[in-house]
């Protein structure tokens, strides 16, 4: 037989988290069944309703905190990626500017000196071309590296967005379930209040019946008492009549003997 005992608010909160881990959203019937299967304890629906309402607020706060933590985890990644890209493009711009300035200096020196030969100009141009080719290759490698980093960052962003969407979707589902549970809890509370009113009426009727039963028992006792008194009085009258009749018979017998 199930025993009835007090269940603390903390135990009800822990039971709610256990049901969530089992992919079951907690409500009054599930909580009542949880404790009944666990140790046979029971408590009032009002106690369960108050505790599960308080737990729902804690659950909403936890979901909001998860979204905040997710934003905090992604923010450093975005900032670091932006900083690295800015530094890389700044470095490339500085190198390209220095290269152009160097080429202009060489060309200006050749013009001012007027003694450089055509072969030297060709060699200088060839060297400049080699430098440009090397720089172009480095730029292509750096661009490829940046594209790879960008792809990784986009992958992280995509995963983060998917996680955020999953959390939002779950939050919407939970919010809807909370709304449904609140409606169910409200209906249960109304039913409970109605049952309590009906129970109070039944208690009143029962008390009235008990009072009426007491009154009837008292009436029966009174009738029995009156009946017994009347029987005693009747027996006393009959006894007196019998005694008088006996005395009369004896008197008549005595007279007959005397005659």
N, C-alpha and C positions, 0 to 999 in steps of 0.2 A: 504494500500500500504506500502511495506517495506521501511523503511527509511535507508539511508546510512549514517553512522557516523564512526568516528575513534574508533577502539578497541585497548586498550593498550596491551602491551606485557604481563603484569602481569595478565590481565583478561584472555588472551589466555592460559597462564600457568595454571591458576586455572581451566579453562574449561577442560584442558588435565587431571588434577587429578580427576575431576568429572567423566569424561568418563572412566578412569581406575577403579574408584569405582563401576561403572556400568558394569564392565567386557567388556568394549569396548575400543580397542586401538585407540588413537586419530590420525586422519589424516585430510587433508584439507577439504574433503567433510563433514565429521562428525562435524568438528568444525564450518564450515559455517552453517550447519543445526542446530547446538546447539545454536548459537547466533540468528539465524533467528527465532527459536521457542521461545527463551528466551525473547527477546525484539525487534526483527525485524531488528536488526543492521546487516550491511554487511561491509566487507572490502576486499581489494585485496588479491589474492592468494599469492602474494609475501610476504605480511605482515604475513599471516598465516604460510607460509613455513618457514620464518626466525624464528618465535616464536616457532614453534613446533620442529624445529631442535635444538634450544637451550634447550628446555624442555627435549628432548631425552637424552642429555648429563647429565642433572640433574637426570633423572630417572635411568640411568646406575650407576651413583655415589651412589644413594640411595640403589640400589640392592647390590652393593659391600659393603656398610656400614652394611647392614643387615647380610651378611656373616661374617664380622669382629666382629660384636656384638655377634653373635652366638658362635663364637670361644672363645671370651672373657668370655661368660657365662659358657661354659663347662670346660674351663681350670681350674678354682678353684675347681670344683667338682672332676676332675681327680687327682689333686694334693692332696686334702684332703683325698681322698680314698687311694692313695698310701702311704701317711704319716701314716694313721691309721693302715693299714695292716703291714707296717714296724714296727711300735711301738708294735703292738700286738705280732708279731712273735719274736721280740726282747725280750719282756717280758717273753714269753713262754720259749725261749732258756735260759734266765737267771735263771728262776725257775727250769728248768730241770737240769741245770749245778749245782746249789746249792744243789739240791736233791741228785744227784750222789756223790758230794763231801761229803755230810753228811753221806751217806751210807758207803762210803769208810772209813770215820773217825771212824764210829761205828765198822765196821769190823776190822779195824786195832787195835782199842782199845781192842777188844775182844781177838785178837791174842796175843797182847803184855801182857795183864793182865794174861791170862791163867787160871783165876779163875771163869770165867763166866760159868754157867752151860748150859747144852743142852736146858733146858726149857727156860732159859733167851734168848738163841739164837733164839729159835722158836718164843718166844714172840716178840723179836726185828724184826725178819723176818716178822711176822704177821703184826706188826705195819708198817713196811716198805711197805708191800703189800697193807695195807689199805691206806697208803698215796699215793702209786702209783695208786691205784684204784680211789681214790678221784681226784688226778691230771688228771688221764685219763678222768674221767667224766667231769672235768672242761675244759680239752682240747677239748673234743667232743662238749661241749656246745659252747665254743669259736669258734671252727671250723664251727658249725652250724650258729652262729651269723655272722661270716665272709662270709659264703656262702650266707646268706640272704642279707648282705650288698653288696656282689658282684653281686647278682641277681638284686638288686635295681640299682646299678651303671650301669650294663649292659643294664637294661631297659632304664635308662636315656641316655646312649650312643646310644642305638638303636633309641630312639626317636630323639636324636640330629642328628644322621646320616640321618634319614628319612627326618627331616626338612631341613638338608643341601642339600639332594638330591632333595627335592621338590623345594627348592630355586634355585638350579642349573638348574633343568628342566625348571622352570618358566623363569629363566634368558636366557636359550637357546631359549625358545619360543619367549620371548620378543626380543632377538637379531635377530631371524629370521623375526619377524614382523617388527622390525626396518629396517632390510635390505629391506623387501618388500615395506615398506612405503617410504624408501629413493628412491627406484626405481620408485615407483609411483609418488613421489614428483618430481623426475628428469624428468619423462615423462610429468607431468603436467607443469613443468617449460619450457620444450621444446615446448609443445603445446601453452603455454602462449606466449612464445617468437615468435612462428610462427604466432599466432593470432595478436600479436602486429605489426609484420611486414606486415601482410595482412591489418590490420587496417590503418597502415601508407600509404600503397599503395592506399587503398580506399580513405583516406583523400586527397592524392595527386590527384587522379582521380577526386574526388569531387571538389577540388579547380580548377582543369583544366576545369571541366564542368561549374563551376561558372564563371570562366574567359571567357569561350566561350559564355556563356549565356549573360554576360555583353557586350561582343563584339557584339553579335547578336542584343541585345537591342539597342546598340548605332547605329548599322547599320540600324535597323528598324526606329529609330528616325530620322536618317539622310535621309532615303528614304522618310519618311513621310514629312519631311521638304522640300525636293526637290520636292515631289509630290505637296505639297501645293503651293510652289513657281511656279511650272509649271501651276497648275490650275489657280492661280492668273494671271499669264502672259497670259494664254489662254483666260480667261475671259476679261482681259484688251484688248486683240487684238479683241475679238469678239465684245466687247462694242464699241471699236473704229470703227470697220467695220459697226456695226449697226448705230452708229451716222453718219458715212459718208454716208451710204445708205439712212438714213433718210434725211440728208441734200440734197442729190442728188434728192430724191423724191420731197422734198419741192421745189427745184429749178425747176424741171420739171413741177410741178403743177403751179408755178408762171408763167412759160413761156406759159403754156396752157391758162391761164387766160388772159395774155396779148394778145395772138393771138385771 
